[in-house]
Amino acid sequence: MIQLLMKEKYEMPSNERFIEILSKHLGKVEQYGSRKAGVKFAAHDYISEMKDASIPVTLMISDCEEFVRDFIFPDIISQDQLS
C-alpha cells in the first residue's frame, strides 16, 4: 500500500477523468465497485501472479483524510517532510 501525503485537500475527479488519465499511463483500465469507500480500478495490462490465480493489479483512490503525524510511522517521518 502506498499513501500519499497532500498539503491540501483535493477534489475527487469524475470516473471518466480517472479512466482518461490512468489509461494514458496504464493501458486498459476498468472501474469497479461503488465510490463510497473510494474509486477502484483494475489495470488489465499489469497482472499480479499468485500461486492459484492471475489477476489484474488493482488501484484504489480514496478521499482525503486528515493526517495525524504520530499515527503513521512516527519515527520515520521527519518534520522536514511535512513542511
RACOR-V455257 format. One record per backbone hydrogen bond with DSSP energy under -0.5 kcal/mol. CO is the residue of the C=O (numbers start at 1). NH is the residue of the N-H. Records with the same first field share a line. If there is no record, write none. Layout:
CO->NH ; NH
//
This chain:
4->6
14->18
15->19
16->20
17->21
18->22
19->23
20->24
21->25
22->26
23->27
28->44 ; 45
30->42
32->40
39->61
40->32
41->43 ; 59
42->30 ; 44
43->46 ; 57
46->57
47->49
48->50 ; 55
53->50
55->48
57->43
59->41
60->62
61->39
67->69
68->71 ; 72
71->73
73->76 ; 77
76->78
78->81 ; 82
79->82 ; 83
80->83
//
